[in-house]
Amino acid sequence: LSLRGVNDRQLHRKDYSLSFSPTRHKLLALYGYSFSPSIKVQANIYYRISTYPAKVATAEREDKRQTTSLEPSYKLNKKWKAQAKIEQTDNSSTNVAYTYQKELSSISLIAIF
């Protein structure tokens, strides 16, 4: 759980200082399960609240983002592994311009050295 900004960027002047980073609170839950030595799956849930004060952004806003993903993998042999990822992100914001939903799917073939 993080209680401070992740990217704490500062603008320092002789007469004032501004931070361009939101305050973020994060929670991450992971669960992995092995069906066999070669078949594994991992499930992830990530939740983040970001608060942008008016002095940081053009207007004060709060974003709430939830990302869930499922990542199965299959070890083909000692050198190769196939992996897939299905991810869904839902970002809600007090500013409608920053509200969105995103889906991501990928399949990878990984060489193990």
C-alpha positions as CSV (number, residue, x, y, z in Angstrom):
1,L,0.0,0.0,0.0
2,S,1.5,3.3,-1.1
3,L,0.6,6.5,0.7
4,R,2.7,9.0,-1.4
5,G,3.0,10.0,-5.0
6,V,4.7,7.6,-7.3
7,N,6.4,10.1,-9.7
8,D,7.2,12.9,-7.3
9,R,8.2,15.6,-9.8
10,Q,9.0,19.0,-8.3
11,L,9.3,22.4,-9.9
12,H,11.5,24.6,-7.7
13,R,11.8,28.3,-8.0
14,K,13.3,30.9,-5.7
15,D,9.9,32.1,-4.5
16,Y,7.8,28.9,-4.7
17,S,7.7,25.1,-5.3
18,L,5.1,23.0,-7.2
19,S,4.6,19.3,-7.3
20,F,3.2,17.8,-10.5
21,S,2.5,14.4,-9.1
22,P,-0.8,13.1,-7.8
23,T,-1.2,11.4,-4.4
24,R,-1.8,7.7,-5.1
25,H,-3.0,4.8,-2.9
26,K,-2.6,1.4,-4.4
27,L,-3.6,-2.2,-3.6
28,L,-2.5,-5.2,-5.5
29,A,-3.6,-8.8,-5.1
30,L,-1.9,-11.8,-6.9
31,Y,-2.9,-15.4,-7.0
32,G,-1.0,-18.1,-8.8
33,Y,-1.8,-21.8,-9.2
34,S,0.1,-24.6,-10.8
35,F,-2.1,-27.3,-12.4
36,S,1.1,-29.2,-13.3
37,P,4.8,-28.5,-13.6
38,S,4.2,-27.2,-17.1
39,I,0.7,-25.5,-16.8
40,K,0.4,-22.4,-14.5
41,V,-2.1,-19.5,-14.2
42,Q,-1.9,-16.2,-12.4
43,A,-4.7,-13.8,-11.6
44,N,-4.1,-10.2,-10.7
45,I,-6.3,-7.4,-9.3
46,Y,-4.9,-3.9,-9.1
47,Y,-6.8,-1.0,-7.6
48,R,-5.5,2.6,-7.5
49,I,-6.9,5.9,-6.3
50,S,-5.2,9.1,-7.6
51,T,-5.9,12.5,-6.3
52,Y,-4.9,15.5,-8.4
53,P,-5.2,18.8,-6.4
54,A,-6.1,21.9,-8.3
55,K,-2.5,23.3,-7.9
56,V,-1.2,20.2,-9.8
57,A,-3.7,19.8,-12.6
58,T,-5.8,22.3,-14.5
59,A,-8.8,21.3,-12.2
60,E,-9.0,19.1,-9.1
61,R,-9.9,15.5,-9.9
62,E,-9.9,12.0,-8.5
63,D,-9.3,8.9,-10.5
64,K,-10.2,5.3,-9.5
65,R,-8.6,2.6,-11.6
66,Q,-9.3,-1.1,-11.4
67,T,-7.3,-3.6,-13.5
68,T,-7.9,-7.3,-13.5
69,S,-5.9,-9.8,-15.5
70,L,-5.5,-13.5,-16.1
71,E,-2.2,-14.9,-17.3
72,P,-2.0,-18.7,-18.2
73,S,1.3,-20.2,-19.3
74,Y,2.4,-23.5,-20.7
75,K,6.0,-24.7,-20.6
76,L,6.5,-26.5,-24.0
77,N,9.9,-27.9,-23.1
78,K,13.1,-26.8,-21.3
79,K,13.7,-23.9,-23.7
80,W,10.2,-22.6,-24.7
81,K,7.2,-21.3,-22.9
82,A,3.8,-20.1,-24.3
83,Q,2.1,-17.4,-22.4
84,A,-1.2,-15.5,-22.8
85,K,-2.6,-12.4,-21.0
86,I,-6.1,-11.1,-20.9
87,E,-6.5,-7.7,-19.1
88,Q,-9.4,-5.4,-18.5
89,T,-8.9,-1.8,-17.1
90,D,-11.7,0.5,-15.9
91,N,-10.7,4.0,-15.0
92,S,-13.4,6.3,-13.6
93,S,-12.7,10.0,-12.9
94,T,-14.5,13.0,-11.6
95,N,-13.4,14.6,-14.9
96,V,-15.2,12.7,-17.7
97,A,-12.3,13.3,-20.1
98,Y,-10.3,10.8,-18.0
99,T,-12.9,8.1,-17.8
100,Y,-12.2,5.1,-20.0
101,Q,-12.3,1.3,-20.3
102,K,-9.5,-0.7,-22.0
103,E,-9.1,-4.4,-22.9
104,L,-5.8,-6.0,-23.7
105,S,-5.1,-9.5,-25.0
106,S,-1.7,-10.9,-25.9
107,I,0.0,-14.2,-26.7
108,S,3.8,-14.7,-26.3
109,L,6.3,-17.4,-27.2
110,I,9.2,-17.1,-24.7
111,A,12.7,-18.6,-25.1
112,I,14.3,-19.5,-21.8
113,F,18.1,-19.3,-21.6
